[in-house]
Amino acid sequence: MTICRPGKGHLMIQFDTVHKRFPNGTTAVHDLSLEMPEGGVTVLVGSSGCGKTTTLRMINRMVDPTSGTIRVGGKDVLERDAAELRRSIGYVIQQSGLFPHRTVLDNIATVPLLLGWGRRKARARAAELLETVGLAADAGKRYPHQLSGGQQQRVGVARALAADPPVLLMDEPFGAVDPVVRTQLQDELLRLQKELNKTIVFVTHDVDEAVRLGDQIAIFRTGGHLVQCASPAELLARPADDFVADFLGAERGLKLLSLENLADVPQGPAPEGGAWTLVLDEDRHPRSWRSTSGDTTFPVRPLRDGDSLLAALNESIASPTGLVARVDAQGALTGVTSRDDIHEHAARAHGTADVAI
Ligand code: ATP
């Protein structure tokens, strides 16, 4: 049994030896113990049918476990009224699940109205959320079919946030949109998360999406087995077994490319007598740094035009490589910047040299 214990902060969601067997005999979730800290993003990944959705749906009692305990905010979900619990937890699914015959504004106002808010207050809240998720005010009057797939997903997120729930469940919310819009939606979610500090449980098939969004990633194997749950850096550095290593690597079609072989890329500082190799995929998208001894790996901190240098600086501090990969709008590598370079830029951008490292 793999137990995931994040070790710091309050726990919002706890699975304790949870088992789910459907009446047809399928075991969807096997002996799951998993803890999700408050204000963190936990991503559930794994191949099709490995129990991700079932795990997610047990949190808001759309599915009940066969055995074991699930607590949300310290309370056993089975002791709560299922309908009330569902209204108190935001839920976003792949095809947005919007009501086709209601306007966008009315869609977003649905849960507040169910909770007994007055119509005026619910609609005012819906209008405010349109802006929060980056939609123009006039989108509120439209019907779902008059929006693009990406815009519909934004409405789905707004609707899930309407009653300001502490927990947001997201089941492949960006799975049906094209890659460019998908990246934008991921960026928006990260921005929103910083602002709203929700506890998010996010299901995806996509390892890159998982690494990008997850504070912790839970990797499942067929039969509903949790194999490993850890931060992206920890997973890349110390995969629990070959399954995890293959899952992280094979799904991304990784190719090793040494920094020294990239004539146009400045060499970063060599850490503690070694050097870091940048792992790129086939499209020259940087994926991770690997120490030349091969025993340590860290995720890449990509810096896109327009990204905050300070944010990149902060992130690079967390990475012992101290290196940031500069990428273009398509995510392909354009260069590498060392922590010191960024420090210099950041200090200049803010007119001070007092940026702490
Ligand atoms: P996907 O990535 O394809 O959405 P998943 O990892 O989310 O898959 P689940 O949807 O949780 O997987 O399903 C786990 C297993 O439980 C699968 O074998 C599935 O067929 C089975 N299952 C899910 N719901 C039911 C149900 N209501 N009755 C019987 N079996 C079910």
Residues whose N, C-alpha, C, O or C-beta is under 5 A from the ligand:
A	BS01	ATP	F22 N24 T26 A28 S47 S48 G49 C50 G51 K52 T53 T54 T55
